[in-house]
């Protein structure tokens, strides 16, 4: 999938740099007032960077400015900008498809612009086809990521970047804050042979980057001959999380309703690789987990004894409306994050899997059904980035032992990402 065009002339793109923002640093007592997304900055500058261009927009419902106007509607009505196509990732342009459900091709009801699916039944469907890019000067990407390697939007962005490089057109990222902060890095490396749509490039599961920063890393590490423009956020600081920015939260997928969901997701998504319910079909997906056979009170007590930082555990029972154990009463645990700064989601998720498995190994199982277009590798291995964690748990190793093994990989990724950081 690497579109390396070294040795060939750089693509001549018409993309122009964005005008400088006039925003001044926000006073420390009011950090919420001046955070602007890349889309806000583009609007503030009169769409200058895209004027005169024919563009395709890769977007979903999160592509809104601070007045909740969608990027597709804004670009469709912008003077001098020719919006020729929309590209819908997993869950679609307007967000009406569930996870791992194919998205179709259609025309957008509001703008009348053709919509091309980037999430269909085959691996090839994940990448824009050459004919879909014909006549475009640039692809524009505006989607809120949640800061986790497995969240498929950053993989969609990378595939679109590679397609744009092959087509010789520009690529514009309208950047947005990382909603769980941009300081911490956590989790194991992705090893060769364990790539999937929930991990196409070696990132830490909690990578601490914005999509604009990821775009710079992808261009460099995948050797892309690509004219890349990142329209930055203004006023964002790396320690800020979504609730600190004052930007509207539009849930980026059907099971990501709140910023608090996003905070636990880099660890609790590991449950997708098991037969435990991650509480899809409830109002608190990923913050609850369980199964019909678990002892929730005993599990909560065992997790509390692990003294995981920044989080408490409460026994719960719930009935998922769909997906795993739909309609069955599940018993398990609710995560209560008490200190977001100290909380380590990947270690917490790994501990949850380890202790739930230990409670009833006979009824626990790893997911073996096809997962994100991969049929011959267990989903838990794809999420972890190798089979080391699964095999370690099967051998009776504790989550702490496993965490000590991947700690050097966290430090290595933190060093790798350093030169791509854009925000203080």
Secondary structure as UniProt FT lines:
FT   TURN            6..7
FT   HELIX           28..30
FT   TURN            31..32
FT   HELIX           38..44
FT   TURN            45..47
FT   HELIX           48..50
FT   TURN            51..52
FT   STRAND          54..59
FT   TURN            61..62
FT   TURN            66..67
FT   HELIX           71..77
FT   TURN            79..80
FT   STRAND          82..88
FT   TURN            90..91
FT   TURN            99..100
FT   STRAND          106..107
FT   TURN            109..111
FT   STRAND          114..117
FT   HELIX           123..126
FT   HELIX           130..133
FT   TURN            134..135
FT   STRAND          138..142
FT   TURN            149..150
FT   HELIX           153..167
FT   STRAND          170..174
FT   TURN            179..180
FT   TURN            192..193
FT   TURN            197..198
FT   HELIX           211..221
FT   TURN            222..223
FT   STRAND          228..231
FT   TURN            238..239
FT   HELIX           242..245
FT   TURN            254..255
FT   HELIX           259..268
FT   HELIX           269..273
FT   TURN            280..281
FT   TURN            286..287
FT   STRAND          288..291
FT   TURN            292..293
FT   HELIX           296..305
FT   TURN            306..307
FT   TURN            309..310
FT   STRAND          311..319
FT   TURN            324..327
FT   STRAND          329..337
FT   TURN            340..342
FT   HELIX           345..359
FT   TURN            361..363
FT   TURN            372..373
FT   HELIX           379..384
FT   HELIX           388..394
FT   TURN            395..396
FT   HELIX           399..417
FT   HELIX           418..420
//
